[in-house]
Amino acid sequence: MAEGRLRVYPAAGAVGRLTRLLGMTSHDEMDDRSPVVRALSAVLAAVAGIVAVVAFLPSAPTARALLGLRDPGDVTTFGVPAITAIGYVAVALAVGSAMFAAFFVPPQKDRVLDIGGYRALRWAGKLFGVWVVCSIAMIALSVSNLVGKSVWELVSSGDFFTAYSTVADARTWTVTAAFALIAMGFAKFGMHWGYVFGALGFGVLSLMPLALTGHSAAGGNHDVAANSLILHIVAAVAWLGGLFAVVTYALAGGRWRELAVRRFSRTAFWLILVVGVSGVINAAVRVGLADLFTSTYGLIVVAKVVALVVLGGLGALHRRRTIASLDDESDPPRSLFVRFGLVELLVFAITYGIAVALSQTPPPEGSVRPDITPMEETLGYRLDGPPTLARMMFDWRFDLIFGTAAIVLCVVYLRGVWRLRRRGDEWPVGRTVAWVLGCVALLIATSSGLGRYAPAMFSIHMINHMMLSMLVPVLLVLGGPITLALRALPVAGRGNPPGPREWVQYAVNSPVAKVLGHPAVAIVMFVGSFYVLYLGGLFSVVARYHAAHLLMNFHFLLAGYLFYWTVIGIDHAPYRLTPLGKLGVVWGTLPLHAFFGVALMMTSAVIAEQYYRGLLLPWNADLESDQRVGGGIAWAAGEIPLVLVMLALLFQWRREDAKEARRYDRNAERDDDAELREYNEMLATLHRDR
C-alpha cells in the first residue's frame, strides 16, 4: 500500500473508535493525504507561482524605480510573487475544503463529520499550514523587498527586526500568519461539524489584512477599491477552493458527490457574478481605458479579464453539460465532470498567478493625482462643503459591503415572505415592514450623505453609530428573520441530508450563539463598546484606518442585534427572558447609555483630535463643539429605540394575554366551566365557615 494511505478496519483501540465515529466501513480508507490530491494541489500552486513570476518580472525594474527601491537580489525578486501565489492557492484550496465540509456534504446525525467531510477538513488543515509557512516567508521577503537587501544580509547584520518595525507589509503578513495558524488548529483537531466554521471563519479572516493593504489602501477612492477587493478575493477563493473540493471528491467516488456538485453549482453562479462585478469596479478605480493597452498594469488587467471570461465560460459549460455525468456509476474517476473540472482548475491557477503579478505591479503613473488633498488621501473622496440637509439626502456614495448587504437582506427576506404566501401561509405585515425599514435604514446610514460625512465629523459619526447600533437592529429584530427562515425553508426530512433550514437551527442553538445571546454578554457588548471605543481611547488610535471603520460598523450592528434579540424575543433565543426581565434589562441599560452621552459632552479632551485636524476641513475647525453635539446625540438617541422596544413589549404582553384568554375559553367550553364552578364553590365554603 502506498505510503501515507492507511486502510482502517473496525477494531478495538483509538483507530477503531475513530472509524466508528466517522461512520466508516471496512472498505473505507483514511485517505486524507491521497497522492492524487497532493499532486493536484502541488501542480496548481506551482502553475500559479510560475505564472506570477513570468508576468511580474518584465515590470520589476520599473516598479523598483518608481518606488525608489534598491534591488534586493534574485531570491526576493523571484520569491515575492512566487510565494505569494503559492500561498494564495493554498488558502483558496483550504477555505474551499472547509466550505465543502460545512455545506456540501452532510455530517452525521450527531453532528460529527462523515468520512468525506473529515478528509476535506484534514486536508484543509495541511493547506492552512502551507499558508502559515508562506506568510512567515513573506514577512522576511517583504522586509527584504522594501529595504533593498537580501534576507541573509538583514539577518546577519542584526538589522532585520529594526527594519521589520518600519515595514507595514511585514506586519500585515504577521497578522495573516496568526489568523492562518488559528484556522489550521480548528481544521487539524476538529471532528465536529461546528469546528469547521472556526476553520472557515479564520481562514477568510486571514485574507482581510491583505485585501486592505497594497494598491487598494492608498490614494483616491481607496474605500471603493478596498471594499471591492474584499468581495473579489473572498469570492475568488471560495470559487477556486469549492471547485477543487468537489472535483477531488468526485474523483474519489464519494457517495454524496451529486449533492455536493449541485450545491456548489448553485453557489458558483453567485461567486462568478461577485468576482466579475467587483473586479471591474476595482480595476476602474486604478486604471483608465486609455491605459489598458499602453501600460504594463493595464495589459495584466486585460490578461486577467480574459482569464476570468474563460473561467466563466468553462463554468457555464460545466454547469450545463457535465453535471449529468455524475449519475454514471461505472467510472467516476474518469467522468466528464472530473476531466472538465481539472481543466478549469488549471485555468484558475493561471488566473491566480496573473492576479498576484497585478498586485505587485504599480498602477500607471497617471492613475495617482499629484494634487490629492489630505482629505482624499484619508477618506478616499472629497467633501465639497459642510453637511447640509441637501448634501445629507442626495450626496450618496454607495458602500459596496454594507449597502450591498442591505439590498441582499431585503431581497432574501421578501423572497421568503413570497414563498410563504405562495404556499398559502400568513406572515404579519408589520414584521415585513419592520425588516424593510431596517434595511433602508442600513442603506441610508452607510451609503447616503450621512455615511459619506460620518468619517469626517464626530457628530455625524455619532448619528451613524446610533443608527447602526440602535435603530437598524431594532427594526431587523422586529422582522423576525429566524422565524421566517424556519417557516419558509423546506425541511430536509428523515434520512435526507440537512439543508439551509437545519443550518439555521444549528446556528441559533450553537455554543457560540448561546454565549453571545446570554443577556449579560449582550449588555456588555452593547453598552461596554461605547465606553471602550470612545472614552477608552481606542477610537483615537484606529480612526484613520478604513478597516477599523468596517469593523466598527459590523460590531455596532452585531452588538445591537444581539441585545435587541434578547430583549424583544420575537425569534427563538438561547435564553428566554420573562416580560418583566426584558423590561428590567431595557431600563437597566438606559442610565448607562445616558451617562455615556453626558460624559462625552463634559469631556474637554477632543477624541481623535489628530485624525480630525489632519483632514484640514475649514468648516469643522471647532472640534470640541462638534464633539459636544455628538455627545448630545448619543444622550438623546437612546430614547427612540427605547420607545420601539416598549411598544414591542406591550404588543407581546397584549398578544400573550389574548392567547391566554383564548386558551381559557377553550377549556371552559370543553369542561363546561368546571374551573369557574370550583372557584365559586370555594368562595361559598369560605363564606359559610365565617
C-alpha positions as CSV (number, residue, x, y, z in Angstrom):
1,M,0.0,0.0,0.0
2,A,1.3,3.5,-0.9
3,E,2.9,5.4,1.9
4,G,0.5,7.9,3.5
5,R,-2.5,5.7,2.9
6,L,-3.9,3.7,5.7
7,R,-6.7,1.1,5.3
8,V,-8.7,1.2,8.5
9,Y,-10.8,-1.8,9.8
10,P,-13.2,-1.5,12.7
11,A,-11.2,-2.7,15.7
12,A,-10.6,-2.0,19.3
13,G,-8.5,1.0,20.3
14,A,-8.3,4.6,19.1
15,V,-8.4,3.7,15.4
16,G,-11.5,1.6,15.8
17,R,-13.2,4.3,17.8
18,L,-12.3,6.8,15.1
19,T,-13.7,4.6,12.3
20,R,-17.0,4.1,14.2
21,L,-17.2,7.8,15.0
22,L,-16.8,8.8,11.3
23,G,-19.2,6.1,10.1
24,M,-16.6,4.3,8.1
25,T,-16.8,0.7,6.9
26,S,-14.1,-1.8,6.4
27,H,-13.8,-0.7,2.8
28,D,-13.1,3.0,3.6
29,E,-9.6,4.4,3.6
30,M,-8.3,7.0,6.0
31,D,-7.1,8.8,2.9
32,D,-6.7,12.5,3.8
33,R,-3.4,12.6,2.0
34,S,-4.3,11.0,-1.3
35,P,-1.4,11.1,-3.8
36,V,-3.8,12.5,-6.4
37,V,-5.0,15.3,-4.2
38,R,-1.4,16.1,-3.1
39,A,-0.2,16.1,-6.7
40,L,-3.1,18.3,-7.9
41,S,-2.6,20.8,-5.1
42,A,1.1,21.0,-5.8
43,V,0.6,21.4,-9.6
44,L,-1.9,24.2,-9.1
45,A,0.4,26.0,-6.7
46,A,3.4,25.6,-9.0
47,V,1.5,26.8,-12.0
48,A,0.3,29.9,-10.2
49,G,3.8,30.6,-8.9
50,I,5.4,30.3,-12.3
51,V,2.8,32.5,-14.0
52,A,3.2,35.1,-11.3
53,V,6.9,35.3,-11.7
54,V,6.8,35.3,-15.5
55,A,4.1,38.0,-15.6
56,F,5.8,40.2,-13.0
57,L,9.5,40.0,-13.9
58,P,9.3,42.3,-17.0
59,S,7.9,45.2,-14.8
60,A,10.1,44.5,-11.7
61,P,12.9,47.0,-12.6
62,T,10.3,49.7,-13.5
63,A,8.4,49.0,-10.3
64,R,11.5,49.4,-8.1
65,A,12.5,52.6,-10.0
66,L,9.0,54.2,-9.5
67,L,9.0,53.3,-5.8
68,G,12.7,54.3,-5.3
69,L,13.7,50.8,-4.1
70,R,17.1,49.1,-4.5
71,D,17.5,45.6,-6.0
72,P,17.1,43.1,-3.1
73,G,18.5,40.2,-5.1
74,D,17.1,37.4,-7.1
75,V,15.8,35.4,-4.1
76,T,13.5,38.2,-3.1
77,T,12.7,39.3,-6.7
78,F,11.6,35.8,-7.7
79,G,10.3,34.8,-4.2
80,V,7.8,37.6,-3.6
81,P,5.5,36.8,-6.5
82,A,6.1,33.0,-6.3
83,I,5.5,32.6,-2.6
84,T,2.5,35.0,-2.7
85,A,0.9,33.0,-5.5
86,I,1.6,29.6,-3.8
87,G,0.1,30.9,-0.6
88,Y,-3.0,32.3,-2.2
89,V,-3.6,29.0,-3.9
90,A,-3.1,27.1,-0.7
91,V,-5.5,29.3,1.3
92,A,-8.1,29.1,-1.5
93,L,-7.9,25.3,-1.5
94,A,-8.1,25.3,2.3
95,V,-11.1,27.6,2.5
96,G,-12.8,25.6,-0.2
97,S,-12.2,22.3,1.5
98,A,-13.6,23.7,4.8
99,M,-16.6,25.2,2.9
100,F,-17.1,21.7,1.4
101,A,-17.1,20.0,4.8
102,A,-19.5,22.7,6.1
103,F,-22.1,22.9,3.4
104,F,-21.6,20.5,0.5
105,V,-21.6,17.1,2.3
106,P,-23.8,16.3,5.3
107,P,-22.5,15.5,8.7
108,Q,-23.8,12.5,10.7
109,K,-26.8,12.8,12.9
110,D,-24.7,13.6,16.0
111,R,-23.0,16.4,14.0
112,V,-19.7,14.5,13.8
113,L,-18.3,14.8,10.3
114,D,-18.7,11.9,8.0
115,I,-15.6,10.5,6.2
116,G,-15.9,12.9,3.2
117,G,-16.1,16.0,5.4
118,Y,-13.4,14.7,7.7
119,R,-10.9,14.1,4.9
120,A,-11.7,17.6,3.4
121,L,-11.2,19.3,6.8
122,R,-7.9,17.4,7.4
123,W,-6.6,18.4,4.0
124,A,-7.7,22.0,4.8
125,G,-5.5,21.8,7.9
126,K,-2.4,20.9,5.9
127,L,-3.1,23.6,3.3
128,F,-3.6,26.2,6.1
129,G,-0.2,25.0,7.3
130,V,1.3,25.8,3.9
131,W,-0.4,29.3,4.1
132,V,1.2,29.8,7.5
133,V,4.6,28.9,6.1
134,C,4.1,31.2,3.1
135,S,3.0,34.1,5.3
136,I,6.1,33.7,7.5
137,A,8.3,33.6,4.5
138,M,6.6,36.7,3.1
139,I,7.4,38.6,6.4
140,A,11.1,38.2,5.7
141,L,10.7,38.8,1.9
142,S,8.6,41.9,2.5
143,V,11.3,43.5,4.7
144,S,14.0,42.5,2.2
145,N,12.0,43.9,-0.7
146,L,11.3,47.3,0.9
147,V,14.8,47.7,2.4
148,G,16.6,46.6,-0.7
149,K,18.8,44.0,1.0
150,S,18.7,40.2,0.9
151,V,17.2,38.4,3.9
152,W,20.6,36.9,4.7
153,E,22.2,40.4,4.8
154,L,19.5,41.7,7.1
155,V,19.7,38.8,9.5
156,S,23.5,38.6,9.6
157,S,23.8,42.3,10.2
158,G,21.2,42.3,13.0
159,D,19.1,44.9,11.3
160,F,16.1,42.6,10.5
161,F,13.9,43.4,13.5
162,T,14.7,47.1,13.2
163,A,13.6,47.1,9.6
164,Y,10.6,44.9,10.4
165,S,9.2,47.6,12.6
166,T,9.2,50.1,9.7
167,V,7.6,47.9,7.0
168,A,3.8,47.8,7.1
169,D,3.6,44.8,4.7
170,A,5.6,42.7,7.1
171,R,3.2,43.5,9.9
172,T,0.3,42.7,7.6
173,W,1.7,39.3,6.9
174,T,2.3,38.7,10.6
175,V,-1.4,39.2,11.3
176,T,-2.2,36.9,8.3
177,A,0.0,34.2,9.7
178,A,-1.7,34.4,13.1
179,F,-5.2,34.0,11.7
180,A,-4.0,31.2,9.4
181,L,-2.4,29.4,12.4
182,I,-5.7,29.5,14.3
183,A,-7.6,28.2,11.2
184,M,-5.1,25.4,10.9
185,G,-5.8,24.5,14.6
186,F,-9.5,24.2,14.0
187,A,-9.0,22.2,10.9
188,K,-6.4,19.8,12.3
189,F,-8.0,19.0,15.6
190,G,-11.8,19.3,15.0
191,M,-14.1,16.4,14.2
192,H,-17.4,18.0,15.0
193,W,-19.3,20.0,12.4
194,G,-19.1,23.2,14.4
195,Y,-15.3,23.2,14.3
196,V,-15.5,23.6,10.5
197,F,-16.9,27.1,10.9
198,G,-13.9,28.1,13.1
199,A,-11.5,26.9,10.3
200,L,-13.6,28.6,7.6
201,G,-14.0,31.9,9.5
202,F,-10.4,32.4,10.5
203,G,-9.3,31.2,7.0
204,V,-11.4,34.0,5.5
205,L,-10.1,36.5,8.2
206,S,-6.5,35.7,7.2
207,L,-7.2,37.2,3.8
208,M,-8.6,40.5,5.2
209,P,-5.2,42.2,6.1
210,L,-4.0,41.6,2.5
211,A,-7.3,42.9,1.0
212,L,-7.0,46.1,3.0
213,T,-3.4,46.9,2.1
214,G,-1.4,47.4,-1.2
215,H,-2.8,49.4,-4.1
216,S,-6.3,49.4,-2.7
217,A,-5.3,51.1,0.6
218,A,-3.8,54.3,-0.8
219,G,-4.9,57.2,-3.0
220,G,-8.2,58.5,-4.0
221,N,-11.2,56.1,-4.0
222,H,-9.4,53.7,-1.7
223,D,-12.6,53.0,0.2
224,V,-14.2,51.7,-3.0
225,A,-11.0,49.9,-4.0
226,A,-10.7,48.2,-0.6
227,N,-14.3,47.1,-0.4
228,S,-14.4,45.8,-3.9
229,L,-11.1,43.9,-3.3
230,I,-12.6,42.2,-0.2
231,L,-15.5,41.0,-2.1
232,H,-13.3,40.0,-5.1
233,I,-10.8,38.0,-3.0
234,V,-13.4,36.2,-0.8
235,A,-15.5,35.2,-3.9
236,A,-12.5,34.1,-5.9
237,V,-11.1,32.0,-3.0
238,A,-14.5,30.3,-2.5
239,W,-14.8,29.7,-6.2
240,L,-11.4,28.0,-6.7
241,G,-11.5,26.2,-3.4
242,G,-15.0,24.9,-3.8
243,L,-14.3,23.7,-7.3
244,F,-11.2,21.9,-6.1
245,A,-13.1,20.2,-3.2
246,V,-15.9,18.9,-5.3
247,V,-13.7,17.7,-8.2
248,T,-11.4,15.8,-5.8
249,Y,-14.5,14.4,-4.0
250,A,-16.0,13.2,-7.3
251,L,-12.6,11.8,-8.3
252,A,-12.7,9.6,-5.2
253,G,-16.3,8.5,-5.9
254,G,-17.8,10.0,-2.8
255,R,-21.4,8.9,-2.2
256,W,-22.7,12.5,-1.8
257,R,-20.9,13.7,-4.9
258,E,-24.1,14.6,-6.8
259,L,-25.4,16.6,-3.9
260,A,-22.1,18.3,-3.4
261,V,-21.7,19.3,-7.0
262,R,-25.3,20.6,-7.3
263,R,-24.9,22.7,-4.2
264,F,-21.6,24.1,-5.4
265,S,-23.0,24.8,-8.8
266,R,-25.8,27.0,-7.3
267,T,-23.2,28.8,-5.2
268,A,-20.7,29.2,-8.1
269,F,-23.1,31.3,-10.1
270,W,-23.2,34.0,-7.5
271,L,-19.5,33.7,-6.8
272,I,-18.8,34.3,-10.6
273,L,-21.1,37.3,-10.5
274,V,-19.4,38.8,-7.5
275,V,-15.9,38.2,-8.9
276,G,-16.8,39.8,-12.2
277,V,-18.5,42.9,-10.8
278,S,-16.0,43.6,-8.0
279,G,-13.1,43.0,-10.4
280,V,-14.5,45.6,-12.9
281,I,-15.0,48.1,-10.1
282,N,-11.6,47.6,-8.6
283,A,-9.8,47.9,-12.0
284,A,-11.8,51.0,-12.9
285,V,-10.5,52.7,-9.8
286,R,-6.9,52.1,-10.6
287,V,-6.6,52.2,-14.5
288,G,-8.4,54.2,-17.1
289,L,-9.5,52.9,-20.5
290,A,-6.6,54.7,-22.2
291,D,-4.0,52.9,-20.0
292,L,-5.4,49.4,-20.6
293,F,-3.2,48.7,-23.7
294,T,-0.5,51.3,-23.1
295,S,0.8,50.3,-19.6
296,T,2.1,47.1,-18.1
297,Y,-0.5,47.3,-15.4
298,G,-3.3,47.7,-17.9
299,L,-2.0,44.7,-20.0
300,I,-2.0,42.5,-16.9
301,V,-5.6,43.7,-16.2
302,V,-6.6,42.7,-19.7
303,A,-5.0,39.3,-19.3
304,K,-6.8,38.7,-16.0
305,V,-10.1,39.8,-17.6
306,V,-9.6,37.3,-20.4
307,A,-8.8,34.5,-18.0
308,L,-11.9,35.3,-15.9
309,V,-14.1,35.3,-19.0
310,V,-12.6,31.9,-20.0
311,L,-13.3,30.7,-16.5
312,G,-16.9,32.0,-16.6
313,G,-17.4,30.2,-20.0
314,L,-16.0,27.0,-18.7
315,G,-18.2,27.3,-15.6
316,A,-21.3,27.7,-17.7
317,L,-20.4,24.7,-19.9
318,H,-19.6,22.8,-16.8
319,R,-23.0,23.6,-15.2
320,R,-24.9,22.8,-18.4
321,R,-23.2,19.7,-19.8
322,T,-21.2,17.8,-17.2
323,I,-23.2,17.7,-14.0
324,A,-25.4,15.0,-15.5
325,S,-22.3,12.8,-15.9
326,L,-22.2,12.3,-12.1
327,D,-25.1,9.9,-12.4
328,D,-22.8,7.5,-14.2
329,E,-21.7,5.0,-11.6
330,S,-19.5,3.0,-14.0
331,D,-16.3,5.1,-14.0
332,P,-16.5,8.1,-11.6
333,P,-12.8,8.9,-11.6
334,R,-12.8,9.4,-15.4
335,S,-16.1,11.1,-15.7
336,L,-16.6,14.1,-17.9
337,F,-17.2,16.2,-14.9
338,V,-13.8,15.4,-13.4
339,R,-11.9,15.9,-16.6
340,F,-13.6,19.2,-17.3
341,G,-13.0,20.3,-13.7
342,L,-9.3,19.6,-13.9
343,V,-9.0,21.9,-16.9
344,E,-10.9,24.6,-15.1
345,L,-8.7,24.3,-12.1
346,L,-5.6,24.7,-14.3
347,V,-7.0,27.9,-15.8
348,F,-7.8,29.1,-12.3
349,A,-4.2,28.6,-11.3
350,I,-3.1,30.7,-14.2
351,T,-5.6,33.4,-13.3
352,Y,-4.3,33.4,-9.7
353,G,-0.7,33.9,-11.0
354,I,-1.8,36.8,-13.2
355,A,-3.7,38.3,-10.2
356,V,-0.6,38.1,-8.0
357,A,1.5,39.7,-10.7
358,L,-1.0,42.5,-10.9
359,S,-0.9,43.1,-7.2
360,Q,2.9,43.5,-7.4
361,T,2.9,45.9,-10.4
362,P,2.5,49.6,-9.7
363,P,-0.6,51.3,-11.4
364,P,0.1,53.7,-14.3
365,E,1.6,57.0,-13.3
366,G,-1.4,59.0,-14.3
367,S,-3.7,57.0,-12.0
368,V,-2.4,58.8,-8.9
369,R,-3.2,62.5,-9.0
370,P,-0.3,64.7,-7.8
371,D,-2.8,67.3,-6.3
372,I,-4.6,64.8,-4.0
373,T,-5.6,66.5,-0.7
374,P,-5.1,65.1,2.8
375,M,-8.9,64.7,3.0
376,E,-8.9,62.5,-0.2
377,E,-5.8,60.6,1.0
378,T,-7.5,59.7,4.3
379,L,-11.2,59.3,3.3
380,G,-10.7,58.3,-0.3
381,Y,-13.0,61.0,-1.6
382,R,-13.8,64.8,-1.5
383,L,-16.3,66.6,0.6
384,D,-17.5,69.8,-1.1
385,G,-18.6,71.6,1.9
386,P,-20.2,71.4,5.4
387,P,-23.1,68.9,5.8
388,T,-26.4,70.4,4.8
389,L,-29.8,68.8,4.5
390,A,-29.4,68.6,0.7
391,R,-26.0,67.0,0.9
392,M,-27.1,64.5,3.5
393,M,-30.0,63.5,1.4
394,F,-28.6,63.5,-2.1
395,D,-24.8,63.3,-1.8
396,W,-24.6,59.4,-1.9
397,R,-21.6,57.2,-2.1
398,F,-22.7,53.6,-2.2
399,D,-21.0,51.3,0.3
400,L,-20.1,48.1,-1.6
401,I,-20.2,46.0,1.6
402,F,-23.0,47.3,3.8
403,G,-25.0,48.8,1.0
404,T,-25.0,45.5,-0.8
405,A,-25.8,43.7,2.4
406,A,-28.8,45.9,2.9
407,I,-30.2,45.2,-0.6
408,V,-29.4,41.4,-0.4
409,L,-31.0,41.1,3.1
410,C,-34.2,42.9,1.9
411,V,-34.5,40.7,-1.3
412,V,-33.9,37.4,0.5
413,Y,-36.4,38.3,3.2
414,L,-39.1,39.3,0.7
415,R,-38.4,36.1,-1.2
416,G,-39.1,34.2,2.0
417,V,-42.4,36.0,2.6
418,W,-43.4,35.4,-1.1
419,R,-42.7,31.7,-0.6
420,L,-44.9,31.6,2.4
421,R,-47.7,33.5,0.7
422,R,-47.5,31.2,-2.4
423,R,-47.8,28.2,0.0
424,G,-50.9,29.8,1.5
425,D,-49.4,30.7,4.9
426,E,-49.8,34.1,6.5
427,W,-46.9,36.3,7.6
428,P,-47.5,39.5,9.7
429,V,-47.3,42.6,7.5
430,G,-45.8,44.5,10.4
431,R,-42.8,42.3,10.5
432,T,-42.2,42.7,6.8
433,V,-42.5,46.5,7.1
434,A,-40.1,46.5,10.1
435,W,-37.5,44.4,8.2
436,V,-37.7,46.6,5.0
437,L,-37.4,49.7,7.1
438,G,-34.3,48.2,8.8
439,C,-32.7,47.5,5.5
440,V,-33.5,51.0,4.3
441,A,-32.0,52.5,7.5
442,L,-28.8,50.4,7.0
443,L,-28.5,51.6,3.4
444,I,-29.0,55.3,4.5
445,A,-26.6,55.0,7.4
446,T,-23.8,53.7,5.2
447,S,-24.4,54.9,1.7
448,S,-26.2,58.3,1.8
449,G,-24.7,61.6,2.7
450,L,-24.8,60.5,6.3
451,G,-22.4,57.7,5.6
452,R,-20.3,59.9,3.4
453,Y,-19.8,62.6,6.1
454,A,-19.5,60.1,9.1
455,P,-15.8,59.5,8.9
456,A,-15.1,63.3,8.7
457,M,-17.1,64.7,11.6
458,F,-17.6,63.2,15.1
459,S,-21.2,64.4,15.4
460,I,-22.2,62.8,12.1
461,H,-20.3,59.7,13.1
462,M,-22.3,59.5,16.3
463,I,-25.6,59.7,14.3
464,N,-24.2,56.9,12.2
465,H,-23.3,54.9,15.3
466,M,-26.7,55.3,16.9
467,M,-28.4,54.2,13.7
468,L,-26.3,51.1,13.3
469,S,-26.3,50.1,16.9
470,M,-29.9,51.0,17.8
471,L,-32.4,51.9,15.1
472,V,-31.3,49.3,12.4
473,P,-31.0,46.3,14.9
474,V,-34.4,47.1,16.5
475,L,-36.1,47.1,13.1
476,L,-34.3,44.0,11.9
477,V,-35.2,42.1,15.1
478,L,-38.8,43.1,14.9
479,G,-38.8,41.5,11.4
480,G,-38.3,38.0,13.0
481,P,-35.9,36.7,10.3
482,I,-35.1,33.4,12.1
483,T,-38.8,32.6,12.4
484,L,-39.3,33.4,8.8
485,A,-36.4,31.2,7.7
486,L,-37.6,28.3,9.7
487,R,-41.1,28.6,8.2
488,A,-40.1,29.3,4.6
489,L,-37.2,26.9,4.1
490,P,-38.1,23.3,3.4
491,V,-37.5,20.6,6.0
492,A,-34.8,18.1,4.9
493,G,-36.9,15.1,6.1
494,R,-35.9,11.9,7.8
495,G,-33.0,10.2,6.1
496,N,-32.1,13.2,3.9
497,P,-29.0,15.4,4.2
498,P,-29.5,18.6,6.2
499,G,-30.1,21.8,4.3
500,P,-30.4,25.5,4.9
501,R,-33.2,25.2,7.4
502,E,-31.2,22.8,9.5
503,W,-28.1,25.1,9.3
504,V,-30.2,27.9,10.7
505,Q,-31.4,25.7,13.5
506,Y,-27.9,24.7,14.4
507,A,-26.6,28.3,14.2
508,V,-29.3,29.5,16.6
509,N,-28.6,26.7,19.1
510,S,-24.8,26.5,18.7
511,P,-22.5,27.1,21.6
512,V,-21.3,30.4,20.1
513,A,-24.9,31.7,19.9
514,K,-25.6,30.6,23.5
515,V,-22.6,32.6,24.7
516,L,-23.3,35.7,22.6
517,G,-27.0,35.5,23.2
518,H,-26.6,35.5,27.0
519,P,-28.2,38.7,28.4
520,A,-25.1,39.6,30.3
521,V,-22.8,39.2,27.3
522,A,-25.2,41.1,25.1
523,I,-25.4,44.0,27.6
524,V,-21.6,44.2,27.9
525,M,-21.1,44.2,24.1
526,F,-23.9,46.7,23.6
527,V,-23.1,49.2,26.3
528,G,-19.4,48.4,27.0
529,S,-18.3,49.1,23.5
530,F,-19.4,52.8,23.8
531,Y,-17.0,53.3,26.8
532,V,-14.1,51.3,25.4
533,L,-14.2,52.7,22.0
534,Y,-14.6,56.4,22.8
535,L,-13.8,57.1,26.4
536,G,-11.1,54.3,26.5
537,G,-9.1,56.0,23.7
538,L,-9.4,53.2,21.1
539,F,-11.2,55.4,18.5
540,S,-8.3,57.8,18.6
541,V,-5.9,55.0,17.6
542,V,-7.9,53.4,14.8
543,A,-10.0,56.3,13.3
544,R,-7.6,56.8,10.3
545,Y,-7.9,53.2,9.1
546,H,-10.6,52.2,6.6
547,A,-10.5,48.6,8.0
548,A,-11.3,50.0,11.5
549,H,-14.4,51.7,10.2
550,L,-15.6,48.5,8.6
551,L,-15.1,46.6,11.9
552,M,-16.8,49.3,13.9
553,N,-19.9,49.2,11.7
554,F,-20.0,45.5,11.8
555,H,-19.6,45.5,15.6
556,F,-22.3,48.1,16.1
557,L,-24.8,46.0,14.1
558,L,-23.9,42.8,15.8
559,A,-23.9,44.1,19.3
560,G,-27.2,45.9,18.7
561,Y,-28.8,42.9,17.1
562,L,-27.8,40.6,20.0
563,F,-29.1,43.0,22.6
564,Y,-32.5,43.5,21.0
565,W,-32.7,39.9,20.0
566,T,-32.5,39.2,23.8
567,V,-35.0,41.8,25.0
568,I,-37.6,41.7,22.2
569,G,-37.6,38.0,21.7
570,I,-39.7,37.6,18.5
571,D,-37.3,34.9,17.3
572,H,-36.2,31.9,19.4
573,A,-33.2,32.9,21.5
574,P,-31.0,30.7,23.6
575,Y,-32.2,32.4,26.8
576,R,-35.8,33.4,27.1
577,L,-36.5,36.3,29.5
578,T,-39.8,36.9,31.1
579,P,-41.6,40.1,30.1
580,L,-40.5,41.7,33.4
581,G,-37.0,40.6,32.9
582,K,-36.9,42.2,29.4
583,L,-38.2,45.4,30.9
584,G,-35.6,45.3,33.6
585,V,-32.8,44.8,31.0
586,V,-34.0,47.8,29.0
587,W,-34.4,50.1,31.9
588,G,-31.1,48.9,33.4
589,T,-29.1,49.8,30.3
590,L,-30.8,53.2,29.8
591,P,-28.9,55.1,32.6
592,L,-25.6,53.6,31.3
593,H,-26.2,54.9,27.9
594,A,-27.4,58.3,29.1
595,F,-24.3,58.6,31.3
596,F,-22.1,57.9,28.3
597,G,-23.7,60.8,26.3
598,V,-23.3,63.1,29.3
599,A,-19.6,62.1,29.7
600,L,-19.0,62.8,26.1
601,M,-20.5,66.3,26.4
602,M,-18.4,67.0,29.5
603,T,-15.1,65.7,28.2
604,S,-12.7,68.5,27.4
605,A,-10.2,66.4,25.5
606,V,-11.0,66.0,21.9
607,I,-11.3,62.4,20.8
608,A,-9.2,61.6,17.8
609,E,-8.1,65.2,17.5
610,Q,-5.0,64.4,15.4
611,Y,-7.1,62.5,12.9
612,Y,-9.7,65.2,12.5
613,R,-7.2,68.0,12.3
614,G,-5.3,66.1,9.6
615,L,-8.4,66.2,7.3
616,L,-8.0,70.0,7.1
617,L,-11.7,70.7,6.9
618,P,-12.1,74.5,7.2
619,W,-15.8,74.2,8.2
620,N,-15.0,71.8,11.1
621,A,-12.4,73.8,13.0
622,D,-14.2,73.7,16.4
623,L,-13.7,70.0,17.2
624,E,-14.7,70.4,20.8
625,S,-18.1,71.9,19.9
626,D,-18.7,69.2,17.4
627,Q,-17.9,66.5,20.0
628,R,-20.4,68.1,22.4
629,V,-23.0,67.8,19.7
630,G,-22.1,64.2,19.2
631,G,-22.5,63.6,23.0
632,G,-25.9,65.2,22.9
633,I,-26.9,63.0,20.0
634,A,-25.7,59.9,21.9
635,W,-27.7,61.0,25.0
636,A,-30.9,61.7,23.2
637,A,-30.8,58.9,20.6
638,G,-31.4,56.2,23.2
639,E,-35.0,57.3,23.6
640,I,-36.0,56.3,20.1
641,P,-35.2,52.6,20.3
642,L,-36.5,52.6,23.9
643,V,-39.9,53.6,22.6
644,L,-39.8,51.0,19.9
645,V,-38.8,48.3,22.4
646,M,-41.5,49.3,24.9
647,L,-44.1,49.2,22.1
648,A,-42.9,45.8,21.1
649,L,-43.1,44.5,24.7
650,L,-46.5,45.9,25.2
651,F,-47.7,44.3,22.0
652,Q,-46.2,41.0,23.1
653,W,-47.9,41.2,26.5
654,R,-51.2,42.0,24.8
655,R,-50.8,39.1,22.5
656,E,-49.9,36.7,25.3
657,D,-52.9,37.9,27.3
658,A,-55.2,37.3,24.3
659,K,-53.7,33.9,23.8
660,E,-54.2,33.0,27.5
661,A,-57.8,34.2,27.3
662,R,-58.5,32.1,24.2
663,R,-57.0,29.1,26.0
664,Y,-59.2,29.7,29.0
665,D,-62.3,30.0,26.8
666,R,-61.5,26.7,25.1
667,N,-61.0,24.9,28.4
668,A,-64.3,26.4,29.7
669,E,-66.2,25.1,26.6
670,R,-64.6,21.7,27.0
671,D,-65.4,21.1,30.7
672,D,-68.5,23.4,31.0
673,D,-66.7,26.0,33.1
674,A,-65.6,23.5,35.7
675,E,-62.8,25.8,36.9
676,L,-65.2,28.6,37.5
677,R,-67.7,26.4,39.4
678,E,-64.9,25.1,41.6
679,Y,-63.8,28.7,42.3
680,N,-67.4,29.7,43.2
681,E,-67.8,26.7,45.4
682,M,-64.6,27.6,47.3
683,L,-65.9,31.1,47.9
684,A,-69.2,29.8,49.1
685,T,-67.4,27.4,51.5
686,L,-65.3,30.2,52.9
687,H,-68.4,32.3,53.4
688,R,-70.2,29.5,55.3
689,D,-67.2,28.9,57.6
690,R,-67.1,32.5,58.7
